[in-house]
Amino acid sequence: MIWSVDQDSADSSLLDTVFETGCSVGAGGGRYKCNPLDGEKRWWTWDEDKKNAGMCGKTAPLYKGFYPVCDPEAPGLSCCGPHGYCGGGEEFCACEGCVDYAAHPEKLVEEPVKPTGPVRWHVGYEIAAVDQPRCGPKAPKLPDGTVPICNPDSRSSCCSAAGFCGSGDAYCRCDGCVSYEKPGALGEKLWYTWDDGVLAARCGPSVPRINGRVPICNPNDPGYHCCSSAGYCGASPEHCACEGCVDYTKRR
């Protein structure tokens, strides 16, 4: 439809509708025809940090607290590839796990845009290289000395027996695999997670029950599989080897 401003009503209702619509199109405003960030930038540039420039996705260093995306208006760099770098072409834009922000700008604001819990996984490749294990006891420890997990927000939220993050049976349901998927994704919730706020990593009879059952600790989590006598999950001798402690790896 083609129209002119002088054809609008006295209260400019049609013009107001056009401006109110903004970038969103479709039912519920779920799709966008332009960048919905409205001038906000959430991607690394060479001028800001040469080391992080071009990195994107759920395993990249956070950009101002956000998971970094790719500039949807940058030719040849608007897609996030499966290895966490921005680029162009089919290997970045049209593969499984790729995100094309130019073709689908709504992905720029698709939740979660920030981590939903503490960052307990490797970001970037300074400590754990691309070909090194990145999760579990076989992977290099995090700077604080704890064992890394896989990002529960990521498509690759499970740790294989070899220590690599991925999805599917080979990563989530094999002997020695650990799933960090959201509670309920693989079965009944038996322990508290970081999504539960102040109850995160709490366990034992002194803690509120989960569906009528005493909360335990995740037996597959190398850093939080034991319940201390004080009701906290962890992996130190104070959690696993004290009087009143429970090691759930021995109860599977």
C-alpha angles and dihedrals in degrees: 000000000000119000140163129227090239088061093059122105123266092262092050090236095157093049091048090052091053093052094043091053091061113161099339122101132173132034113329093004090271095141129055135206094197140021107304093196088083097218097325115129122216103169135090118250132196092245092055101044124353091197096053098034112127095012118132144164138044097318097048124100109274118260108221088330094311130108101255119246132187126265104262091206097051111103110231094007104065098099130075111221127212093263094055103261131117118241146122139256130057095303089062103027110030107033130100107281093016121128122208105201093180093057094036109031089166086076088070090074099031111131134282093046090159131035111279091212142013114313102251097156134081114272118199121351105276096105101023115033122217092263095043127092109268103189140041130018094315093061126082110270122252119259090265091056097252127130111260123240131195118267108264089207092059131088085237097059099141128083118220124218087258092056104256127127119237145115138260132052095307089061105026109033108028128107105281095014121131124207119208094177119135116285112280095023092106103018146307118350111246103162139039119257135195088272088069095069115210091011092061112127092004120135146163137053096307091064126080110273126249111230089336095310130111107254116246133191123263104267090203096055109095092203101042110029100114130070117218124217087254092058103257129125119234143121106243124108087260088062102035111026107035130101107278094017120130124211106201094192086074093052101057 
